[in-house]
Amino acid sequence: MLTDAPFNALTSQIISAAIDVHRALGPGLLESTYSSCLKFELTDRQLRYTTERLIPIVYKGSLLEGGYRVDLIVEDTVVVEIKSVERLVPVHQAQLLTYVGLTGCPAGLLINFNVPKLVEGVKRVINPRHAANSASSVST
């Protein structure tokens, strides 16, 4: 059951950190500003994270030039994609789902800081592979 998923407490801590940043700064700044402040808050909460992690492009078993860079991965569990845009569009959530799938992380957060209330700018996604594996590992 996803309501009992071990990453729920972690996503709550990340959202709480983002809310603190948003309360202090408000909307309208650059993503880089929110990213720096969110990293400060995560460190203050003693959460481990990596930034700008490169995800290579593997196509038909071949490693290709280029790759993707994920904003944050917290505790090797939650991908965090930071935005400061007028509104989130479906491609933002698709991007996060792709990152979650490529990293193998069970969950991801899309956080848009350019909103009046941060809760309006937060979207959580679950890695479909992780959800399927969790469901199949439940004994009946």
N, CA and C of each residue as an Amber inpcrd file, in Angstrom:
protein
   420
   0.8360000  -1.1840000   0.0000000   0.0000000   0.0000000   0.0000000
   0.8790000   1.2440000   0.0000000   0.6620000   2.1520000  -0.9120000
   1.5220000   3.3130000  -1.0620000   1.4220000   4.2900000   0.0990000
   0.3050000   4.2790000   0.8330000   0.1960000   5.2050000   1.9600000
   1.1880000   4.8500000   3.0600000   1.6600000   3.6080000   3.0600000
   2.6400000   3.1710000   4.0470000   4.0470000   3.1040000   3.4630000
   4.2260000   3.6090000   2.2570000   5.5200000   3.5150000   1.5850000
   6.5970000   4.1980000   2.4290000   7.7970000   3.6030000   2.4770000
   8.8610000   4.1570000   3.3110000   9.3290000   5.5410000   2.8640000
   9.0560000   5.9160000   1.6350000   9.5150000   7.2230000   1.1580000
   8.5450000   8.3420000   1.5160000   7.3750000   8.0290000   2.0760000
   6.4050000   9.0770000   2.4250000   6.9610000  10.0650000   3.4400000
   7.6290000   9.5750000   4.4640000   8.2030000  10.4730000   5.4760000
   9.2630000  11.3640000   4.8450000  10.0340000  10.7920000   3.9480000
  11.0830000  11.5700000   3.2840000  10.4900000  12.6440000   2.3820000
   9.4740000  12.3040000   1.5870000   8.8700000  13.3240000   0.7230000
   8.2470000  14.4260000   1.5690000   7.6930000  14.0750000   2.7180000
   7.1360000  15.0910000   3.6240000   8.2170000  16.0360000   4.1340000
   9.3860000  15.4920000   4.4640000  10.4910000  16.3350000   4.9330000
  10.9750000  17.2700000   3.8240000  11.0430000  16.7620000   2.6110000
  11.4950000  17.5850000   1.4800000  10.4910000  18.7030000   1.2090000
   9.2040000  18.3710000   1.2270000   8.1660000  19.3830000   1.0080000
   8.2060000  20.4250000   2.1160000   8.4070000  19.9950000   3.3410000
   8.5120000  20.9360000   4.4660000   9.6880000  21.8930000   4.2720000
  10.8060000  21.3710000   3.8050000  11.9710000  22.2150000   3.5310000
  11.6540000  23.2150000   2.4310000  10.9730000  22.7500000   1.3840000
  10.6080000  23.6450000   0.2710000   9.6340000  24.7240000   0.7350000
   8.7100000  24.3680000   1.6050000   7.7690000  25.3540000   2.1430000
   8.5170000  26.4320000   2.9230000   9.5050000  26.0220000   3.7160000
  10.3000000  27.0050000   4.4550000  11.0040000  27.9670000   3.5080000
  11.5500000  27.4440000   2.4210000  12.2140000  28.2910000   1.4320000
  11.2070000  29.2560000   0.8120000  10.0560000  28.7290000   0.4300000
   9.0350000  29.5550000  -0.2260000   8.5130000  30.6360000   0.7200000
   8.3270000  30.2960000   1.9820000   7.8660000  31.2990000   2.9590000
   8.8780000  32.4260000   3.1050000  10.1540000  32.0880000   3.0630000
  11.2020000  33.0960000   3.2410000  11.3930000  33.9550000   1.9930000
  11.2800000  33.3490000   0.8100000  11.6190000  34.0650000  -0.4280000
  10.4200000  34.4890000  -1.2590000   9.3250000  33.7240000  -1.1850000
   8.1740000  34.0070000  -2.0380000   8.4360000  33.5720000  -3.4670000
   7.4620000  33.7890000  -4.3430000   7.6150000  33.4050000  -5.7540000
   8.3930000  34.4570000  -6.5420000   8.7790000  34.0810000  -7.7820000
   9.3260000  35.0570000  -8.7130000  10.8270000  35.0780000  -8.8820000
  11.5510000  34.1950000  -8.2000000  13.0050000  34.1810000  -8.3340000
  13.4470000  33.0810000  -9.3000000  14.7270000  33.0150000  -9.5540000
  15.2710000  32.0020000 -10.4470000  15.3400000  30.6390000  -9.7620000
  15.2690000  29.5810000 -10.5750000  15.3760000  28.2110000 -10.0530000
  16.6550000  28.0340000  -9.2510000  17.7450000  28.6150000  -9.7260000
  19.0320000  28.4500000  -9.0490000  18.9940000  28.9800000  -7.6140000
  18.2530000  30.0480000  -7.3750000  18.1200000  30.5940000  -6.0200000
  17.3770000  29.6140000  -5.1330000  16.2420000  29.1080000  -5.6240000
  15.4680000  28.1400000  -4.8430000  16.2610000  26.8660000  -4.6070000
  17.0100000  26.4450000  -5.6010000  17.8200000  25.2370000  -5.4650000
  18.8640000  25.3990000  -4.3590000  19.5620000  26.5110000  -4.3520000
  20.5750000  26.7590000  -3.3160000  19.9590000  26.7630000  -1.9220000
  18.8230000  27.4270000  -1.8020000  18.1710000  27.5130000  -0.4940000
  17.5920000  26.1650000  -0.0590000  17.0520000  25.4060000  -1.0140000
  16.5290000  24.0810000  -0.6800000  17.6610000  23.1700000  -0.2200000
  18.8050000  23.2450000  -0.8710000  19.9580000  22.4390000  -0.4480000
  20.3740000  22.8260000   0.9800000  20.3400000  24.1220000   1.2840000
  20.6370000  24.5700000   2.6460000  19.6780000  23.9180000   3.6320000
  18.3760000  23.9420000   3.3180000  17.3610000  23.3700000   4.2060000
  17.5160000  21.8530000   4.3500000  17.8520000  21.1730000   3.2670000
  18.0460000  19.7210000   3.3420000  19.2490000  19.3850000   4.2200000
  20.3200000  20.1550000   4.0750000  21.4970000  19.9630000   4.9150000
  21.1580000  20.2180000   6.3730000  20.3890000  21.2730000   6.6300000
  19.9700000  21.6070000   7.9900000  19.1540000  20.4710000   8.6130000
  18.4200000  19.7320000   7.7850000  17.6200000  18.5980000   8.2530000
  18.4100000  17.2900000   8.2250000  19.7000000  17.3950000   7.9440000
  20.6200000  16.2550000   7.8910000  20.1790000  15.1960000   6.8830000
  19.6760000  15.6590000   5.7330000  19.3080000  14.7550000   4.6530000
  20.4320000  14.7560000   3.6170000  20.8140000  13.5700000   3.1840000
  21.8360000  13.4340000   2.1530000  21.2140000  13.6880000   0.7850000
  21.9720000  14.3220000  -0.0970000  21.4830000  14.5440000  -1.4510000
  22.6540000  14.6610000  -2.4150000  22.3620000  14.3890000  -3.6660000
  23.3220000  14.6510000  -4.7320000  22.6710000  15.6530000  -5.6750000
  23.5010000  16.4710000  -6.2980000  22.9830000  17.4760000  -7.2250000
  23.5180000  17.2320000  -8.6220000  22.7000000  17.6070000  -9.5960000
  23.0980000  17.5500000 -11.0010000  23.6800000  16.1920000 -11.3850000
  23.0930000  15.1250000 -10.8260000  23.5830000  13.7780000 -11.1410000
  23.3310000  13.4640000 -12.6130000  24.3770000  13.0130000 -13.2760000
  24.2880000  12.6830000 -14.6940000  23.6520000  11.3100000 -14.8590000
  22.6490000  11.2390000 -15.7050000  22.0340000   9.9720000 -16.0680000
  22.3890000   9.7400000 -17.5360000  23.1670000   8.7040000 -17.8080000
  23.6050000   8.4850000 -19.1890000  22.4580000   8.0320000 -20.0870000
  22.6390000   8.2350000 -21.3600000  21.6760000   7.7540000 -22.3530000
  22.1480000   6.3780000 -22.8140000  21.3270000   5.3710000 -22.5750000
  21.6060000   4.0280000 -23.0620000  20.4840000   3.6820000 -24.0290000
  20.8650000   3.4380000 -25.2640000  19.8770000   3.1350000 -26.2960000
  20.2460000   1.8130000 -26.9450000  19.3330000   0.8680000 -26.8830000
  19.5340000  -0.4750000 -27.4450000  20.8570000  -1.0710000 -26.9780000
  21.1080000  -0.8740000 -25.6750000  22.2990000  -1.4510000 -25.0660000
  23.5810000  -0.6780000 -25.2800000  23.5240000   0.4250000 -26.0050000
  24.7230000   1.2230000 -26.2620000  24.6850000   2.5300000 -25.4810000
  25.8180000   2.8630000 -24.8870000  25.9550000   4.1340000 -24.1830000
  26.2370000   5.2230000 -25.2100000  25.3810000   6.2230000 -25.2350000
  25.5150000   7.3120000 -26.2070000  26.0470000   8.5650000 -25.5400000
  26.5340000   9.4920000 -26.3530000  27.0080000  10.7730000 -25.8320000
  25.8380000  11.5580000 -25.2510000  26.1350000  12.3840000 -24.2750000
  25.0980000  13.2190000 -23.6690000  24.5150000  12.5380000 -22.4510000
  23.4050000  13.0310000 -22.0560000  22.7370000  12.4900000 -20.8830000
  21.8230000  13.5340000 -20.2860000  21.2650000  13.1720000 -19.1760000
  20.3410000  14.0520000 -18.4670000  20.9510000  14.3980000 -17.1180000
  20.6110000  15.5520000 -16.6100000  21.0650000  15.9540000 -15.2750000
  19.8410000  16.1620000 -14.3940000  19.8130000  15.4290000 -13.2970000
  18.7210000  15.5080000 -12.3460000  19.0670000  16.5820000 -11.3170000
  18.1110000  17.4650000 -11.0010000  18.3710000  18.5520000 -10.0420000
  18.8900000  18.0090000  -8.7180000  18.0920000  17.1720000  -8.0710000
  18.4600000  16.6090000  -6.7640000  17.9750000  15.1720000  -6.6610000
  18.7480000  14.3650000  -5.9730000  18.2820000  13.0540000  -5.5290000
  18.5460000  13.0140000  -4.0370000  17.4740000  12.8800000  -3.2480000
  17.5760000  12.9360000  -1.7920000  17.5570000  11.5230000  -1.2240000
  18.5640000  11.2370000  -0.4030000  18.6970000   9.9440000   0.2700000
  18.6310000   8.7700000  -0.7090000  19.1130000   8.9640000  -1.9220000
  19.0890000   7.9260000  -2.9660000  17.6990000   7.3430000  -3.1780000
  16.6480000   8.1330000  -2.8660000  15.2860000   7.6150000  -2.8850000
  14.3170000   8.4980000  -3.6560000  14.4460000   9.8210000  -3.5270000
  13.4800000  10.7450000  -4.1200000  14.1880000  11.6970000  -5.0860000
  13.7200000  11.6870000  -6.3320000  14.1990000  12.6510000  -7.3300000
  13.4170000  13.9410000  -7.1140000  14.1250000  15.0670000  -7.0470000
  13.4760000  16.3670000  -6.8880000  13.8190000  17.2180000  -8.1000000
  12.7940000  17.6370000  -8.8030000  12.9580000  18.5070000  -9.9690000
  12.4070000  19.8770000  -9.5830000  13.2590000  20.8930000  -9.6350000
  12.9080000  22.2470000  -9.1920000  12.5530000  23.0990000 -10.4050000
  11.4370000  23.8030000 -10.2860000  10.9930000  24.7130000 -11.3470000
  10.6290000  26.0660000 -10.7330000  10.6830000  27.0860000 -11.5740000
  10.1620000  28.4000000 -11.2310000   9.5280000  28.9380000 -12.5120000
   8.3540000  28.4040000 -12.8110000   7.6700000  28.7050000 -14.0680000
   6.2620000  29.2150000 -13.7780000   5.6770000  29.8540000 -14.7860000
   4.3240000  30.3960000 -14.6250000   3.3310000  29.3040000 -14.2430000
   3.4610000  28.1580000 -14.9080000   2.6110000  27.0230000 -14.5550000
   3.2960000  25.7510000 -15.0130000   3.0250000  24.6740000 -14.3090000
   3.5400000  23.3750000 -14.7110000   2.7250000  22.8750000 -15.8930000
   3.3990000  22.2360000 -16.8220000   2.7330000  21.6480000 -17.9830000
   3.0380000  20.1520000 -17.9810000   2.2550000  19.3770000 -18.7300000
   2.4290000  17.9150000 -18.6930000   3.8520000  17.4310000 -18.9600000
   4.6190000  18.1370000 -19.7790000   5.9800000  17.6820000 -20.0610000
   6.8620000  17.7220000 -18.8040000   6.5810000  18.6010000 -17.8700000
   7.3570000  18.6430000 -16.6260000   7.1670000  17.3550000 -15.8400000
   5.9290000  16.9100000 -15.7280000   5.6540000  15.6680000 -15.0030000
   6.2080000  14.4670000 -15.7780000   6.1260000  14.4960000 -17.1040000
   6.6810000  13.4150000 -17.9160000   8.1970000  13.3280000 -17.7190000
   8.8440000  14.4800000 -17.6710000  10.2850000  14.5270000 -17.4370000
  10.6200000  13.8860000 -16.0940000   9.8710000  14.2360000 -15.0590000
  10.1240000  13.6730000 -13.7420000   9.9050000  12.1630000 -13.7410000
   8.8380000  11.7000000 -14.3670000   8.5950000  10.2550000 -14.4520000
   9.7490000   9.5390000 -15.1500000  10.2810000  10.1490000 -16.2020000
  11.4260000   9.5670000 -16.9040000  12.6350000   9.5000000 -15.9800000
  12.9260000  10.5740000 -15.2650000  14.0570000  10.5970000 -14.3480000
  13.8990000   9.5530000 -13.2460000  12.6940000   9.4300000 -12.7130000
  12.4320000   8.4430000 -11.6640000  12.6830000   7.0370000 -12.2160000
  12.2060000   6.7950000 -13.4200000  12.4160000   5.4850000 -14.0330000
  13.8820000   5.1990000 -14.3180000  14.5980000   6.1810000 -14.8630000
  16.0070000   5.9780000 -15.2110000  16.9000000   5.8180000 -13.9860000
  16.5690000   6.4970000 -12.8920000  17.3870000   6.3910000 -11.6770000
  17.0150000   5.1860000 -10.8250000  15.8000000   4.6660000 -11.0150000
  15.3300000   3.5650000 -10.1760000  14.8100000   4.0240000  -8.8260000
  14.7480000   5.3290000  -8.6120000  14.2040000   5.8480000  -7.3510000
  12.7060000   5.5370000  -7.2840000  12.1930000   5.2610000  -6.1000000
  10.7730000   4.9180000  -5.9880000   9.8220000   6.1010000  -6.1290000
  10.3070000   7.3300000  -5.9210000   9.3980000   8.4800000  -5.9490000
  10.1170000   9.7240000  -6.4610000   9.3030000  10.6990000  -6.8520000
   9.8440000  11.9680000  -7.3060000   8.9340000  13.1100000  -6.9190000
   9.5290000  14.2780000  -6.7500000   8.7780000  15.4900000  -6.4480000
   9.0950000  16.5430000  -7.5060000   8.0600000  17.1270000  -8.0470000
   8.1690000  18.2560000  -8.9550000   7.7240000  19.4640000  -8.1370000
   8.6280000  20.4180000  -7.9310000   8.3290000  21.5620000  -7.0730000
   8.4800000  22.8440000  -7.8810000   7.3500000  23.5270000  -8.0840000
   7.3420000  24.8250000  -8.7610000   7.2190000  25.9160000  -7.7030000
   8.2720000  26.7140000  -7.5560000   8.2870000  27.7630000  -6.5350000
   7.5640000  29.0280000  -6.9750000   7.1850000  29.1310000  -8.2300000
   6.5670000  30.3610000  -8.7300000   5.0390000  30.3150000  -8.6020000
   4.5780000  30.0860000  -7.3820000   3.1450000  30.0120000  -7.0770000
   2.8890000  30.7740000  -5.7820000   1.6340000  31.2520000  -5.5800000
   1.3330000  31.9670000  -4.3330000   1.4920000  31.0900000  -3.0870000
   0.9990000  29.8430000  -3.1580000   1.1440000  28.8780000  -2.0620000
   1.8720000  27.6670000  -2.6140000   2.9410000  27.2630000  -1.9370000
   3.7710000  26.2070000  -2.4900000   3.0010000  24.9070000  -2.7090000
   2.0430000  24.5940000  -1.8540000   1.3030000  23.3380000  -2.0230000
   0.6380000  23.2600000  -3.3990000   0.3670000  24.4110000  -4.0150000
  -0.2200000  24.4290000  -5.3610000   0.8070000  24.0580000  -6.4260000
   2.0770000  24.0980000  -6.0890000   3.1360000  23.8370000  -7.0580000
   3.8720000  22.5300000  -6.8430000   3.3530000  21.6570000  -5.9900000
   4.0390000  20.3960000  -5.7010000   3.2680000  19.2290000  -6.3090000
   3.9850000  18.4120000  -7.0560000   3.4240000  17.1820000  -7.6170000
   4.3290000  16.0330000  -7.2130000   3.7280000  14.9620000  -6.7500000
   4.4980000  13.7690000  -6.3900000   4.1840000  12.6710000  -7.3870000
   5.2150000  11.9700000  -7.8270000   5.0270000  10.8350000  -8.7230000
   5.6660000   9.6040000  -8.0940000   5.1120000   8.4720000  -8.4340000
   5.6190000   7.1910000  -7.9740000   6.1870000   6.4630000  -9.1910000
   7.3370000   5.8740000  -9.0290000   7.9410000   5.0890000 -10.0880000
   7.0330000   3.8890000 -10.3610000   6.4600000   3.7990000 -11.5680000
   5.5340000   2.6920000 -11.8590000   6.1840000   1.3230000 -11.6590000
   7.4710000   1.2200000 -11.9500000   8.1710000  -0.0600000 -11.7440000
   8.2690000  -0.3930000 -10.2800000   8.5200000   0.6150000  -9.4590000
   8.6100000   0.3970000  -8.0160000   7.2530000  -0.0130000  -7.4530000
   6.2010000   0.6860000  -7.8950000   4.8500000   0.3740000  -7.4230000
   4.4690000  -1.0500000  -7.8220000   4.8060000  -1.4550000  -9.0370000
   4.4900000  -2.7990000  -9.4920000   5.2660000  -3.8390000  -8.7020000
   6.5420000  -3.5510000  -8.4090000   7.3490000  -4.4790000  -7.6250000
   6.8400000  -4.5880000  -6.1990000   6.3940000  -3.4570000  -5.6280000
   5.8580000  -3.4690000  -4.2720000   4.5770000  -4.2890000  -4.2160000
   3.7280000  -4.1110000  -5.2260000   2.4530000  -4.8300000  -5.2610000
   2.6910000  -6.3240000  -5.4380000   3.6690000  -6.6950000  -6.2780000
   3.9180000  -8.1210000  -6.5230000   4.6290000  -8.7830000  -5.3570000
   5.2890000  -7.9790000  -4.4810000   5.9700000  -8.5800000  -3.3450000
   5.0740000  -8.7370000  -2.1340000   3.8590000  -8.2240000  -2.2250000
   2.9090000  -8.3740000  -1.1190000   2.3450000  -9.7750000  -1.1630000
   2.4090000 -10.4760000  -0.0420000   1.8670000 -11.8370000  -0.0300000
   0.3640000 -11.7910000   0.2010000  -0.3320000 -12.7170000  -0.4170000
  -1.7960000 -12.7680000  -0.2780000  -2.2230000 -13.9800000   0.4830000
